[in-house]
Amino acid sequence: MRGPQANRTAVGEAAGARPSAGERAGLLLRLGLLAAAAGFLGSYIVVALLRLRYPFELEWMEGGVVDHIKWILSGRPLYVPPSLDFVPYIYSPLYFYLAALVARLTGLGFFPLRLVSFAASLGCFAIIHRLVARETRSAFAGFVAAGLFAATYRLSGSWFDIARVDSLLLLLLLSVLYTLRLHPRPAPLLLSGLLAWLAFLAKQAGAFMVAPILIGSAASLGRRSLLPIGTALASFLAGNWLLDRLFGGWFSYYVLYLPRAKTVMKWRVAGFWVRDLLPSLGIAILVSALYLGYELTRGERPRGRYYLAVALGMVGGSWLFRVHSGTHYNVLMPAHAAIALLCGLALGWGGRHKLLRLGLYGACLAQFALLVYHPLRLLPSSRDLAAGRALIATLAAIEGEVYLPEHGYLTALAGKRTYAHGLAMRDVYRGDAGPVSQRLRAEVQRAVQSRRFAAWVLDSHARGDFLAGRYVEAGRVFERKDVFWPITGMRTRPERIYLPIRDAVSAPRRLEGLGAAPSRFSSGPSA
């Protein structure tokens, strides 16, 4: 029989087995972080799946990308002399040709393009998780880091899954830094150099972002860093030379020459920090800075120098491109990924110290709270879908060819030809004052003078002055002011229909018959 002393000892041991208040707080915070990360990851995946098959643009340049894929699938090279028939965007070619391969299997449209971006975004989550988990030996830290990046979906313009190049670029960047850090053998190092070149082929910004990462790899690789650096440099020089020969010199014209016309917007130099990053990610940035400071001063210095190079490449690269004109929040994606990655590493670093661990858990949970958004606001409405279908019917009913400079894919859906995208043409005008640009301007002027098109449909941001004397504004595309706007990117939509002046008398009646809203008609030129 156990005596009183034995009973008191058993009670004491049982009481000692109870978790302390700090341990209970740590467990609750840990569960909260897991729930937040899972919630943001799940929310993104659901929104992306719901948007995959939406038949109209989520962002105003998506339709132009569909036109690019259609052009490639017709057997023509992507980079050709600019003409009214087609002008490529000033982007590198990898995404377009990869999406074209998928479109051969699925059919043309937004679905294959968004599928490429969606798959790339899932790859980004997986690499962030794996890299942090390997570095910290904590799957928990890796999952939180991936969830934190997913939480930045809205901050980058809900861009992860749309038909644009950015998720593919980010996947290649993360693949480079993962391979350099965790697979320092000759074959993977050579592969990382090739991946660095592919990052440039996804988007020119990749070259500027990957360069500091390659150089920073010398901190842990020493002379072996010459393998990825040399491979990347050789691939860039030889590969770009070959592509220029393949496209008759037009590869360099669009990918290297025209982008130089971008101008710096001075207010964004500081605005990148005080408007784009700090208000929404200030806590995560502080945690990341503390982690880097510790590694560089008291921790594993080679690792600290490597991740400092990662931060310089990805955050600095986002900053470098954000200050230029014509950029949107999508250029913040590499910065967001780097900050999420560093926060995950910080969780592993602080996991060995009880008070520090609690502080980091609380800080990261507060950061998640700042990033909460309403996912339904990232979905197009049923009214948008109905308005788009009505517009297709209107375009199909117009006899003859119709030119929508900003949304050529719409005329394709209406069974008509597509023509060059207005933005791509403006890039030629801005970046080249020589004979190439002059020939394109002259071709457009001839099309206007000869009334080549039965109708022009211009966007809300476009002016119709160049049509004066040959066409007149005859109606509005939509009666409602709240439909068919893109979910992200520039706020623009097809707005005004211009018809040849010879059709002036019948224009209001014709437009009513087509389902469009006639404007207040004037036989004179429209401003």
C-alpha positions in Angstrom: 0.0 0.0 0.0 1.2 3.4 -0.8 1.7 5.8 2.1 0.9 9.5 2.3 4.4 10.4 1.2 4.1 8.3 -1.9 0.7 9.9 -2.7 2.1 13.4 -2.3 5.0 12.4 -4.7 2.6 11.0 -7.3 0.5 14.2 -7.1 3.6 16.3 -7.5 4.7 14.4 -10.5 1.3 14.7 -12.1 1.3 18.4 -11.4 4.7 18.7 -12.9 3.6 17.0 -16.1 1.1 19.7 -16.8 2.2 22.2 -19.4 3.2 25.6 -18.1 1.4 28.8 -19.1 4.2 29.5 -21.6 4.0 26.1 -23.2 0.2 26.4 -23.5 0.6 29.9 -25.1 3.2 28.5 -27.4 0.9 25.6 -28.4 -2.0 28.0 -29.1 0.1 30.3 -31.1 1.5 27.4 -33.1 -2.0 26.1 -33.8 -3.0 29.6 -34.8 -0.1 29.9 -37.3 -0.9 26.5 -38.8 -4.6 27.5 -39.2 -3.7 30.9 -40.7 -1.2 29.3 -43.2 -3.7 26.6 -44.2 -6.5 29.2 -44.5 -4.5 31.4 -46.9 -3.2 28.5 -48.9 -6.7 27.0 -49.2 -8.3 30.3 -50.0 -5.9 31.0 -52.8 -6.3 27.5 -54.3 -10.1 27.8 -54.3 -10.1 31.2 -55.9 -7.6 30.1 -58.6 -9.6 27.1 -59.4 -12.8 29.1 -59.7 -11.0 31.6 -62.0 -9.3 29.1 -64.3 -12.1 28.7 -66.8 -13.5 32.3 -66.7 -13.7 33.1 -70.5 -12.8 36.7 -70.3 -9.9 38.8 -69.0 -9.1 38.9 -65.3 -6.4 41.5 -66.2 -6.4 43.7 -69.3 -3.3 42.3 -70.9 -4.3 38.6 -70.6 -6.2 38.7 -73.9 -3.1 39.9 -75.7 -1.3 36.8 -74.3 -4.0 34.6 -75.8 -3.4 36.4 -79.1 0.3 35.6 -78.8 -0.4 31.9 -78.3 -2.8 31.8 -81.2 -0.1 33.4 -83.3 2.5 30.8 -82.3 0.1 27.9 -82.8 -0.5 29.2 -86.4 3.2 28.3 -87.1 4.6 31.8 -87.1 7.6 33.0 -85.1 6.8 35.1 -82.0 9.2 38.0 -82.9 8.4 39.5 -86.2 8.5 43.0 -87.7 5.7 45.1 -86.1 2.6 45.4 -88.2 -1.1 45.9 -87.8 -1.5 42.2 -87.9 0.7 41.5 -84.9 3.2 43.1 -82.5 4.6 41.0 -79.6 4.8 42.2 -76.1 8.3 43.3 -75.0 8.8 40.1 -72.9 11.1 37.1 -73.1 9.6 34.1 -74.9 9.7 31.2 -72.5 6.2 31.6 -71.0 4.5 32.0 -74.4 6.0 28.9 -75.9 5.4 26.8 -72.8 1.8 27.9 -72.7 1.5 27.1 -76.4 2.6 23.5 -75.7 -0.2 23.2 -73.1 -2.7 24.9 -75.4 -2.0 22.2 -78.0 -3.4 19.7 -75.5 -6.2 21.7 -74.0 -7.3 24.0 -76.8 -6.8 27.8 -77.1 -8.1 30.2 -74.5 -7.3 31.4 -71.0 -7.4 28.0 -69.4 -4.0 26.6 -70.5 -2.3 29.9 -69.8 -3.7 30.3 -66.3 -3.0 26.6 -65.7 0.7 27.2 -66.4 0.7 30.1 -63.9 -1.3 28.2 -61.3 1.0 25.1 -61.5 4.0 27.5 -61.2 2.6 29.1 -58.1 2.0 25.7 -56.4 5.7 25.0 -57.3 6.7 28.2 -55.5 4.8 27.2 -52.4 6.5 23.8 -52.5 10.0 25.1 -52.9 9.6 27.7 -50.1 8.3 25.0 -47.8 11.0 22.5 -48.7 13.8 25.0 -48.4 12.8 26.3 -45.0 12.1 22.9 -43.7 15.5 21.6 -44.8 17.3 24.6 -43.4 15.5 24.7 -40.0 14.6 20.9 -39.7 11.1 22.1 -39.1 8.2 21.2 -41.4 6.1 23.6 -39.3 8.3 26.6 -40.2 8.3 25.6 -43.8 4.5 25.4 -43.9 4.1 28.8 -42.2 6.5 30.3 -44.7 4.6 28.9 -47.7 1.3 30.1 -46.1 2.8 33.6 -45.5 3.7 33.9 -49.2 0.1 32.7 -50.1 -1.2 35.5 -47.9 0.5 38.1 -50.1 -1.8 37.0 -53.1 -3.9 40.1 -52.9 -0.9 42.4 -52.2 0.6 41.5 -55.6 -2.6 42.2 -57.4 -4.0 38.6 -57.2 -1.5 37.8 -59.9 -0.3 34.3 -59.0 -2.8 32.5 -61.3 -3.4 34.8 -64.2 -2.2 34.4 -67.8 1.0 36.4 -67.2 4.7 35.4 -66.9 5.4 36.3 -63.2 4.7 33.0 -61.5 6.9 31.1 -63.9 9.7 33.7 -63.3 9.4 33.3 -59.6 9.4 29.5 -59.8 12.7 29.6 -61.7 14.2 32.1 -59.3 13.3 29.9 -56.3 14.6 26.8 -58.1 18.0 28.6 -58.6 18.4 29.5 -54.9 17.1 26.1 -53.7 19.6 24.2 -55.9 22.5 26.5 -55.0 21.9 26.2 -51.3 20.9 22.5 -50.8 22.5 20.7 -53.8 26.1 21.9 -54.1 27.3 19.1 -56.4 28.6 19.8 -59.9 25.6 18.6 -61.9 23.0 20.5 -59.8 25.3 23.6 -59.9 25.4 23.5 -63.6 21.7 23.1 -63.7 21.2 26.1 -61.5 23.2 28.2 -64.0 20.9 27.0 -66.8 17.8 27.8 -64.6 19.2 31.3 -64.1 19.2 31.8 -67.9 15.7 30.4 -68.1 14.6 32.9 -65.5 15.7 35.6 -67.9 13.9 33.9 -70.7 10.7 34.0 -68.5 11.1 37.8 -67.9 14.0 40.1 -68.3 13.8 41.1 -64.7 15.0 37.6 -63.8 18.6 38.4 -64.9 18.8 41.3 -62.4 17.3 39.3 -59.6 19.3 36.1 -60.1 22.7 37.8 -60.5 23.2 38.7 -56.7 22.0 35.2 -55.8 24.7 33.6 -58.0 27.4 35.9 -56.7 26.2 35.4 -53.1 26.6 31.6 -53.5 30.4 32.1 -53.3 29.9 32.6 -49.5 29.1 28.9 -49.1 30.4 27.3 -52.3 33.7 29.1 -52.7 35.3 28.3 -56.1 32.5 25.9 -56.9 30.3 29.0 -57.4 32.1 29.5 -60.7 30.1 26.5 -62.1 26.7 28.2 -61.9 28.0 31.6 -62.7 29.9 30.4 -65.7 27.0 28.3 -67.0 24.6 31.2 -66.6 26.9 33.6 -68.4 27.6 31.2 -71.2 23.9 30.4 -71.6 23.0 34.0 -71.7 25.5 35.0 -74.3 25.3 31.9 -76.5 21.5 31.4 -76.0 20.6 35.0 -76.7 22.9 35.0 -79.8 21.2 31.9 -81.1 17.7 33.3 -80.4 18.6 36.5 -82.2 19.7 34.4 -85.3 16.5 32.3 -85.1 14.2 35.4 -85.0 16.1 37.4 -87.6 17.3 40.0 -85.0 13.9 40.8 -83.7 14.5 38.9 -80.4 16.9 41.6 -79.3 14.7 44.4 -80.7 11.7 43.4 -78.5 13.5 41.9 -75.5 16.5 44.2 -75.0 16.1 47.3 -77.1 12.5 48.5 -76.6 12.3 48.0 -72.8 15.0 50.7 -72.4 12.4 53.3 -73.0 10.8 52.8 -69.6 11.1 55.9 -67.4 11.7 56.1 -63.7 8.9 57.5 -61.5 10.7 59.3 -58.7 7.9 59.0 -56.2 8.1 55.2 -56.3 11.7 55.2 -55.1 10.6 55.7 -51.6 7.0 54.7 -52.3 8.1 51.1 -52.8 9.0 51.0 -49.1 6.5 53.3 -47.5 3.5 52.4 -49.6 4.0 49.0 -51.1 5.9 47.0 -48.4 6.0 48.5 -44.9 2.3 49.1 -44.3 1.3 45.6 -45.1 4.5 43.5 -44.4 6.3 45.7 -41.8 6.2 42.9 -39.1 7.6 40.3 -41.5 10.3 42.7 -42.7 11.4 43.3 -39.1 11.5 39.6 -38.3 13.5 39.0 -41.5 16.0 41.7 -40.7 16.5 40.4 -37.1 17.2 36.9 -38.5 19.7 38.2 -41.1 21.4 40.3 -38.5 21.8 37.4 -36.1 23.2 35.1 -38.8 25.6 37.7 -40.1 27.0 38.6 -36.6 26.6 35.5 -34.3 25.2 32.7 -36.3 26.3 30.8 -39.4 27.8 33.7 -41.4 28.0 31.9 -44.8 24.3 31.2 -44.6 23.6 34.7 -43.5 25.6 36.1 -46.4 23.8 33.8 -48.9 20.3 34.9 -47.7 21.4 38.5 -47.7 22.2 38.0 -51.4 18.8 36.4 -51.8 17.2 39.5 -50.2 19.2 41.9 -52.3 18.3 40.0 -55.5 14.6 39.5 -55.0 13.6 42.5 -52.8 16.1 44.8 -54.6 15.1 43.5 -58.0 11.4 44.2 -57.2 12.4 47.7 -56.1 14.4 48.3 -59.3 11.5 47.4 -61.5 8.7 48.9 -59.4 10.2 52.4 -59.8 9.7 52.2 -63.6 6.6 53.4 -65.5 4.0 50.9 -66.5 4.6 48.4 -63.7 1.9 47.0 -61.4 2.0 45.2 -58.0 2.9 42.0 -59.7 6.6 43.1 -59.6 6.4 42.7 -55.8 6.0 38.9 -56.0 9.8 38.1 -55.7 10.1 40.5 -52.7 7.1 38.9 -51.0 8.5 35.4 -51.6 11.9 36.4 -50.1 10.3 38.0 -47.1 8.1 34.9 -46.5 11.2 32.7 -46.9 13.2 34.7 -44.4 10.4 34.7 -41.9 10.2 30.9 -42.1 13.9 30.7 -41.4 13.5 33.0 -38.5 10.9 30.7 -36.9 13.4 27.9 -37.1 16.2 30.0 -35.7 14.1 31.2 -32.7 12.5 27.8 -32.1 15.3 26.8 -29.7 14.7 29.7 -27.3 11.4 29.7 -25.5 10.7 33.4 -25.1 12.1 34.2 -28.5 9.9 31.5 -30.0 6.8 32.9 -28.4 7.7 36.4 -29.6 8.2 35.2 -33.2 5.0 33.1 -33.1 3.0 36.2 -31.9 4.7 38.5 -34.5 4.0 36.1 -37.4 0.4 35.6 -36.3 -0.1 39.4 -36.1 1.4 39.6 -39.6 -1.1 37.1 -40.9 -3.9 39.2 -39.4 -2.8 42.2 -41.3 -3.0 40.3 -44.6 -6.6 39.1 -44.3 -8.7 39.8 -47.4 -12.1 38.9 -48.8 -11.5 36.2 -51.5 -14.9 36.7 -53.1 -13.8 40.2 -54.2 -11.2 38.5 -56.4 -13.8 36.7 -58.5 -15.7 38.1 -61.5 -19.5 38.3 -61.1 -22.3 36.7 -63.0 -23.1 40.2 -64.4 -19.5 40.4 -65.8 -20.0 37.1 -67.5 -23.4 38.2 -69.0 -21.9 41.5 -70.1 -19.1 39.7 -71.9 -21.4 37.4 -73.7 -23.6 40.3 -74.8 -20.5 42.1 -76.1 -19.4 39.0 -78.1 -22.9 38.9 -79.7 -22.7 42.6 -80.6 -19.3 42.2 -82.3 -20.4 39.1 -84.2 -23.4 41.0 -85.6 -21.3 43.8 -87.1 -20.7 43.1 -90.8 -17.0 43.3 -91.6 -13.9 43.3 -89.5 -13.8 45.0 -86.1 -10.6 46.3 -84.4 -10.4 46.3 -80.6 -6.8 47.5 -80.0 -6.7 46.4 -76.4 -8.8 43.2 -76.5 -8.3 41.4 -79.8 -9.3 38.1 -78.3 -12.9 39.3 -78.1 -13.1 39.6 -81.9 -11.7 36.0 -82.1 -14.6 34.9 -79.8 -16.9 36.7 -82.2 -15.6 34.7 -85.2 -13.4 37.5 -86.6 -9.7 38.2 -87.0 -7.4 39.5 -84.3 -5.0 42.4 -84.8 -2.0 43.9 -83.0 -2.4 44.8 -79.3 -2.5 48.5 -78.7 0.0 48.4 -75.8 2.5 46.5 -77.9 2.2 49.1 -80.6 2.7 51.9 -78.1 5.8 50.2 -76.9 7.2 50.4 -80.4 6.2 54.1 -80.7 7.8 55.0 -77.4 11.0 53.0 -77.8 11.8 53.5 -81.4 11.6 56.7 -83.4 13.2 55.1 -86.5 11.8 53.6 -89.7 10.3 50.6 -88.0 8.0 52.7 -85.9 7.3 55.0 -88.7 6.2 52.2 -91.0 3.8 50.9 -88.3 2.3 54.4 -87.8 1.8 54.7 -91.5 0.1 51.3 -91.8 -2.4 52.4 -89.0 -3.0 55.7 -90.8 -3.7 53.9 -94.1 -6.2 51.6 -92.3 -8.1 54.6 -90.9 -8.0 56.6 -94.2 -9.3 53.6 -96.2 -11.9 52.7 -93.6 -10.5 49.2 -93.5 -12.5 48.3 -90.5 -16.3 48.3 -90.2 -15.9 49.4 -86.6 -13.3 50.4 -84.0 -14.0 49.7 -80.3 -11.8 51.8 -78.0 -11.2 51.5 -74.3 -12.2 53.8 -71.5 -8.6 55.2 -71.4 -8.1 55.6 -75.1 -8.7 58.7 -77.2 -10.3 58.6 -80.7 -8.7 61.7 -82.2 -6.7 59.6 -84.8 -10.1 58.4 -86.2 -11.3 62.0 -86.9 -12.6 62.6 -90.4 -13.2 59.0 -91.2 -15.0 57.5 -88.1 -17.3 58.9 -85.5 -18.3 57.8 -82.1 -21.7 56.1 -82.5 -22.4 54.3 -79.2 -21.3 52.9 -75.9 -20.5 49.3 -75.4 -22.2 48.9 -72.0 -25.1 50.5 -70.4 -24.0 49.6 -66.9 -21.0 51.3 -65.3 -20.2 48.4 -62.9 -19.6 45.5 -65.3 -16.8 43.9 -67.2 -13.9 45.7 -65.4 -10.8 43.5 -64.9 -10.3 42.1 -61.4 -6.7 43.3 -61.3 -4.3 45.5 -63.2 -5.3 48.7 -65.0 -9.0 49.5 -64.7 -10.1 49.6 -68.4 -12.7 48.0 -70.6 -14.1 48.3 -74.1 -16.1 51.5 -74.0 -16.9 53.4 -77.2 -17.9 52.1 -80.7 -16.7 54.1 -83.7 -18.3 53.6 -87.1 -17.4 55.1 -90.5 -18.9 58.5 -91.1 -20.8 57.2 -94.2 -22.9 55.1 -91.8 -23.6 58.1 -89.6 -27.3 58.4 -90.3 -28.1 54.8 -89.5 -25.6 54.4 -86.7 -28.0 54.8 -83.7 -30.5 52.5 -85.2 -27.8 49.9 -86.1 -26.3 50.0 -82.6 -29.7 49.5 -81.0 -30.2 46.5 -83.2 -26.8 45.1 -82.2 -27.6 45.5 -78.5 -25.2 48.3 -77.8 -26.1 51.6 -76.3 -26.2 54.5 -78.8 -24.5 57.6 -77.7 -25.6 61.2 -78.3 -24.8 61.2 -82.0 -23.0 63.9 -83.9 -21.9 63.9 -87.5 -18.7 65.7 -86.7 -15.5 64.1 -85.4 -15.5 62.7 -81.9 -12.9 63.9 -79.4 
